[in-house]
Amino acid sequence: MQVNTIVILNDYNYINGGIAQVAITSANALAARGLRVIYFSAAEDPSRPPALSAAVENHSTGHADLLTHTSTLGAMRQGLWNKHAVVQLKAVLEKLDPSTTVIHLHSWTKALSSSIGRAIIHSGFTAIYTLHDYFIACPNGGFYNYQKSKICHLKPMSLACICTNCDVRNYGHKLWRVARQAIQSRIGELPSGIRYYFSVTKFSENILRPFLPPDSEIFLLNSPVTYSLPGRPRNHANSNKMLFAGRVSAEKGAAIACEAARIAGVPLIIVGEGPEKPSLQERYPEVLFKGWLSVQDVFTEMLEARALLFPSVCYETQGLTVLEALSVGLPVIVSDECAASEFVDMQNGFTFRSGDAGELAARIKAITEDSAKAEQMSKYAYDKYWHAPYLLDGYIQETLNIYNQILEKDRSRIWSQQ
C-alpha cells in the first residue's frame, strides 16, 4: 500500500514561526503532488493572509492559542487537555482508511494540547512526529533555565527539575508546565505511544533520544529552506554590517550580538521582535532595529551583510536562519552549544564560545578586517550549500519515501499479529 492521505497536525493554520512554516509549506507541496492532505489545527487568525492552498482540506477547531486566550483559566484548561480537539480529530479520522493514511504531528503545546496524542495513538493509524522542539521531554520545551539564562542539565521531571524555577514567567507557571508534562506522558501517552520520529539535526536527536521509547525509529530530515535565491550570490561582500535575525530575547543571544558588535566597532542590524528589544534599544542606540520583516526583505538584508550572527545560548533544534544565510553565500558566526553549529565547518563561517561576547567580537573582526577571507568564505558557503541544498522538493520526496516505509512496516506488523 502507498500513502494517499496525510493528516498534518499543528497548533496554527497560519505562519507565525519556523514550525508552522514547515507544516504549512509541506502541506501545500504534498497537495500539489496530488495527495489528499488534511490540515488539522486549533488556532487561527483571520487577519493573517491565507497560507494553506485551496487543495488542502483545512480543519480548524477555532480555538485561540494559549497566549491570546480571553480567559487565563480557560487557557490553562485548554493547555492541559483540549477535549474539543479530541472530539473533532476523531470525527476526521473515522472517515479515513488507516491502510493508506499517515498522521504527521508537528506541534500541540500552544493550542491543541497532548489530548490529540492519545486520540492518534489509539486510532490505529501510522503516525510520525517531527521533533521541532524539546517539549516531548522538557516541561519548558528548551532544556533552558530562563531565570539563570543558561542551559539546564537537570533530568526532566525529576524532583530537582520540579523544584527549580526555570520558567520565563514565574514558578507558578513552571508548576503548571509540570502538570502539563505529567498529563502529556501519562494520559496523552506522548512520547511512549509514538514509534516514528523526524529529527531535524543529529545534535537535537542526541539530546532527545534517551527520552524516546527504546524501540522508536528516528529519521534525520533537516527542515527545508522554503525561500531561496539560487544563482544569486550576495552583492555586498565588502559590507561590514552584521545581521541578527530572530526573536529578540535572552535565550537567542540578542544582547550578546549587540555587545559584540559594539566591541568590534561594526554596525549591527537586528530583524525581529521580542521582550528584550526596548531595553536593548536604550542600551545600544547605535544598533538598527528593524522589527519583523517579510521573508523577501530578510533575504535582502542577508545580501547586504558581511555575516549572520547566531549567538543563541539555548540548544535550538536546527536554526533555519543559518541555512537561509548560507544559501545566499552569507558567512555565519554561530554559538558552539547550539544545533546550528552542526552546519558550520570553519570555511563557511565560525563558531564561538557560547555566551562570550568578547570571543564573538573577535570572530567579527576576523571577518571584517580581511576582505579576501570574507569573500572566500562567502563563495565557499554558497557553493557548498548549493552542492546539496536543503530545498522543499527534496524534503517532500524524502518525507514521502519515509511515509511509505513506515506505513508498510505498520501494515506488516498488524498482519503478522493476526
C-alpha positions in Angstrom: 0.0 0.0 0.0 1.2 3.5 -0.8 0.2 6.5 1.2 -2.5 8.6 -0.4 -3.8 10.7 2.5 -1.8 12.7 5.0 -3.2 14.3 8.1 -1.0 17.1 9.3 -1.5 18.4 12.8 -0.1 21.7 14.0 -1.2 24.3 16.5 -1.6 27.1 14.0 -3.1 27.3 10.5 -1.1 30.4 9.7 2.6 31.0 9.5 4.0 32.6 12.8 7.3 30.9 13.0 9.5 28.1 11.8 7.3 25.1 12.9 4.2 26.5 11.2 6.2 27.4 8.1 7.4 23.8 7.7 4.0 22.3 8.4 2.1 24.6 6.1 4.5 24.6 3.2 4.9 20.9 3.3 1.0 20.5 3.3 0.8 22.7 0.3 3.6 20.8 -1.5 2.1 17.4 -0.8 -1.3 18.5 -2.0 0.3 19.9 -5.2 1.6 16.3 -5.9 -2.0 15.1 -6.0 -2.2 13.6 -2.5 -5.1 14.2 -0.2 -3.9 16.5 2.6 -6.0 17.3 5.7 -4.5 20.1 7.8 -5.8 19.9 11.4 -5.1 22.9 13.7 -6.7 24.9 16.6 -5.5 28.5 16.4 -6.5 30.7 13.5 -6.1 34.4 12.8 -8.5 36.0 10.2 -6.2 39.0 10.0 -3.4 36.8 8.6 -3.1 36.2 4.9 -4.2 32.7 3.9 -1.2 30.3 3.9 -2.9 27.0 3.0 -3.6 26.3 -0.6 -7.1 25.6 -1.8 -6.0 22.0 -2.5 -5.5 21.4 1.3 -8.5 20.4 3.4 -8.3 23.0 6.2 -9.9 21.8 9.5 -9.5 24.2 12.4 -11.2 23.8 15.9 -11.4 27.6 16.1 -9.7 27.9 19.5 -7.4 30.8 20.4 -3.8 29.8 21.3 -2.9 29.9 25.0 -1.3 33.4 24.9 -4.2 35.1 23.3 -7.0 33.3 25.1 -9.5 35.6 26.7 -9.5 33.7 29.9 -6.4 32.7 31.9 -8.3 29.8 33.5 -9.6 28.7 30.1 -6.1 28.8 28.6 -4.8 26.7 31.5 -7.5 24.1 31.0 -7.0 24.1 27.2 -3.3 23.7 27.5 -3.6 20.7 29.8 -6.3 18.9 27.8 -8.2 20.3 24.8 -11.2 17.9 24.8 -12.9 19.7 21.9 -9.8 19.0 19.7 -10.1 15.3 20.5 -13.7 15.1 19.5 -13.1 16.9 16.2 -10.0 14.9 15.4 -11.7 11.6 16.0 -14.5 12.7 13.6 -11.9 13.4 10.9 -10.0 10.2 11.4 -13.0 7.9 11.5 -13.7 8.7 7.8 -10.2 7.7 6.7 -8.5 4.4 5.7 -5.6 3.5 8.1 -4.0 1.4 5.4 -3.3 4.4 3.2 -3.1 7.2 5.7 -0.3 8.7 7.7 -0.7 11.2 10.5 2.1 13.8 10.8 2.3 15.7 14.1 4.3 19.0 14.2 3.2 20.8 17.4 0.5 20.7 20.0 1.7 22.7 23.0 0.4 26.1 22.0 -3.3 25.2 21.4 -4.1 21.6 20.6 -2.7 20.0 23.8 -1.5 16.4 24.2 -5.1 15.2 24.1 -4.6 14.7 20.4 -1.7 12.3 21.2 -4.0 9.8 22.9 -6.5 10.1 20.1 -3.8 9.4 17.4 -2.2 6.5 19.3 -5.5 4.7 19.8 -6.8 5.3 16.3 -4.8 2.5 14.6 -3.2 5.0 12.2 0.5 5.2 11.4 1.9 8.4 13.0 5.2 10.3 12.8 6.2 13.3 14.9 8.8 15.9 13.9 11.0 16.9 16.9 10.9 20.7 16.2 11.5 21.5 19.9 12.2 19.7 23.2 8.6 19.7 24.7 8.4 15.9 24.2 10.9 15.7 27.2 11.3 19.1 28.9 8.5 20.9 30.7 9.6 24.3 29.3 10.5 22.9 25.9 14.1 24.0 25.8 16.3 22.4 28.4 17.0 26.0 29.4 16.8 27.9 32.7 15.3 31.3 31.8 15.9 32.6 35.3 19.6 31.9 35.2 20.0 32.4 31.5 21.8 29.1 30.9 21.3 25.6 29.6 19.7 23.3 32.1 21.2 19.8 32.6 18.7 18.5 35.2 16.8 15.4 34.4 13.3 16.5 33.2 10.5 15.8 35.7 13.0 14.8 38.4 12.5 16.2 41.9 15.3 18.7 41.2 13.6 19.7 38.0 10.2 20.2 39.6 11.7 22.2 42.4 13.6 24.5 40.1 12.1 27.8 38.9 13.4 27.8 35.3 10.3 29.3 33.7 10.4 32.5 31.7 7.5 33.9 33.8 7.4 32.6 37.4 7.5 29.4 39.4 3.7 29.1 39.4 3.8 28.8 35.7 6.5 26.2 35.9 4.3 24.1 38.1 1.5 24.4 35.5 4.1 23.2 32.9 5.0 20.3 35.2 1.3 19.3 35.4 1.0 19.5 31.7 4.1 17.3 31.2 2.7 14.7 33.6 -0.6 14.7 31.7 1.2 14.6 28.4 3.2 11.5 29.3 0.7 9.5 31.4 -2.6 10.3 29.8 -1.6 11.7 26.4 0.9 8.9 26.0 3.5 11.1 24.5 6.1 10.1 23.7 5.5 6.5 24.8 2.9 5.8 22.2 4.7 7.2 19.1 7.1 4.9 17.3 8.4 7.1 14.4 10.1 10.5 14.6 11.8 13.0 12.4 14.8 14.8 13.9 16.0 18.0 12.3 19.6 17.7 13.3 21.9 15.0 14.9 22.6 17.5 17.6 18.9 17.6 18.8 18.4 13.9 18.1 21.3 13.0 20.5 19.7 15.1 23.3 16.2 13.7 22.8 16.9 10.0 22.1 17.2 9.0 25.8 13.7 10.3 26.4 12.0 8.4 23.5 10.7 4.9 23.5 13.6 2.3 23.2 12.1 0.8 20.0 11.4 4.2 18.3 12.8 4.8 14.9 14.3 8.3 14.2 14.8 9.6 10.7 17.1 12.6 10.2 15.4 15.1 7.9 16.5 18.7 8.1 13.8 21.2 7.7 13.9 22.9 4.3 14.8 26.4 3.3 11.4 27.3 1.7 12.5 30.6 0.2 15.8 30.8 -1.6 17.7 32.7 -4.3 19.6 30.1 -6.5 22.0 31.7 -8.8 22.1 34.9 -6.9 25.1 35.3 -4.6 25.5 38.3 -2.3 26.1 41.6 -3.9 27.8 43.4 -0.9 30.7 41.1 0.1 32.6 44.2 1.3 30.0 45.4 3.7 31.0 45.4 7.3 27.4 45.2 8.6 26.4 42.3 10.9 22.9 40.8 10.8 20.9 39.2 13.6 17.6 37.7 12.6 15.3 36.2 15.1 13.4 36.6 18.4 14.9 39.5 20.4 15.2 37.6 23.7 17.8 36.4 26.2 17.9 32.8 25.1 18.5 33.8 21.5 21.6 35.9 22.5 20.4 39.2 21.2 22.2 41.1 23.9 25.4 39.2 23.1 25.2 40.2 19.5 24.8 43.9 20.5 27.7 43.9 22.9 30.0 42.0 20.4 29.2 44.5 17.6 30.0 47.4 20.0 33.3 45.8 21.0 34.2 45.1 17.4 33.1 48.6 16.3 30.8 47.5 13.5 27.2 48.2 12.6 24.6 45.7 13.6 21.1 45.3 12.1 18.5 43.3 14.2 15.5 41.9 12.4 12.8 40.6 14.8 10.8 41.4 17.9 10.9 40.2 21.4 10.9 41.1 25.1 14.4 42.4 25.2 14.0 44.9 22.3 13.1 48.0 24.4 16.0 47.6 26.8 18.5 46.8 24.1 17.4 49.8 22.1 18.1 52.0 25.1 21.5 50.4 25.9 22.7 50.2 22.3 21.3 53.2 20.4 23.8 52.5 17.6 22.1 49.3 16.7 19.4 49.5 14.0 16.3 47.5 15.0 14.0 46.8 12.0 11.4 44.7 13.6 9.8 41.8 11.8 10.3 41.9 8.0 8.9 39.8 5.2 10.8 36.8 4.1 11.9 38.6 0.9 13.1 41.6 2.9 15.1 39.4 5.3 16.9 37.9 2.3 17.6 41.4 1.1 19.3 42.2 4.4 21.3 39.0 4.1 22.5 40.1 0.6 23.8 43.3 2.1 25.5 42.0 5.3 29.0 40.7 5.9 28.0 37.9 8.2 25.0 36.5 10.1 25.3 36.4 13.9 23.5 33.4 15.5 24.6 33.7 19.2 21.8 31.5 20.7 22.6 30.4 24.3 19.9 27.6 24.2 20.3 24.3 22.4 17.9 25.1 19.5 16.9 22.1 17.3 18.1 23.4 13.9 18.5 27.1 13.3 16.9 27.5 9.9 18.1 31.1 9.6 21.7 29.8 9.4 20.8 27.6 6.4 19.0 30.6 4.8 22.1 32.7 5.2 24.4 30.0 3.7 22.0 29.7 0.7 23.0 33.2 -0.4 26.6 32.9 0.5 26.4 34.8 3.7 29.0 33.5 6.2 27.7 32.7 9.7 29.1 33.1 13.2 27.3 30.6 15.5 27.4 29.7 19.2 29.2 26.4 19.7 26.5 25.0 22.1 23.5 25.2 19.7 22.3 22.8 17.0 23.1 25.3 14.2 26.8 24.7 14.8 26.3 21.4 13.0 26.3 23.3 9.7 29.5 25.3 10.3 32.8 23.9 9.2 35.1 26.9 9.7 35.2 27.6 6.0 31.6 28.9 5.6 31.8 30.7 9.0 33.0 30.5 12.6 31.8 29.1 15.9 32.5 30.9 19.1 32.2 30.0 22.8 28.5 30.3 23.8 27.7 33.5 25.7 31.2 35.0 25.2 30.6 38.5 23.6 34.4 39.1 23.5 35.1 35.9 21.5 32.2 36.8 19.2 33.7 40.2 18.7 37.0 38.6 17.8 35.3 36.5 15.2 33.5 39.5 13.8 36.8 41.4 13.5 38.4 38.3 11.7 35.7 38.5 9.0 35.5 42.3 8.7 39.2 43.1 8.7 40.1 40.6 6.0 38.1 41.2 2.9 39.8 38.5 0.9 39.0 35.9 3.6 35.4 37.1 3.8 35.0 36.8 0.0 36.5 33.3 0.1 34.1 32.3 2.9 31.2 33.7 1.0 31.9 31.8 -2.2 32.6 28.6 -0.3 29.4 28.9 1.8 27.3 29.5 -1.4 28.9 26.7 -3.4 28.7 24.2 -0.5 25.1 24.9 0.2 24.0 24.6 -3.5 26.0 21.3 -3.9 23.4 19.7 -1.6 20.7 22.3 -0.9 18.0 22.0 1.8 15.1 22.6 -0.6 11.4 21.9 -0.3 11.2 19.4 -3.3 13.9 17.2 -1.8 12.3 17.4 1.6 8.9 16.4 0.3 10.3 13.5 -1.7 12.2 12.1 1.3 9.1 12.7 3.5 7.0 10.6 1.1 9.6 7.9 1.0 9.6 7.7 4.8 5.8 7.8 4.9 5.6 4.8 2.6 8.3 3.0 4.5 6.7 3.3 7.9 3.2 2.6 6.5 4.5 -0.7 5.1 6.1 -1.6 8.4 3.0 -0.9 10.4 0.8 -2.9 8.0 3.2 -5.8 8.0 3.3 -5.8 11.8 -0.5 -5.8 12.0 -0.8 -8.7 9.5 1.8 -10.7 11.3 -0.2 -10.4 14.6 -3.4 -11.5 13.0 
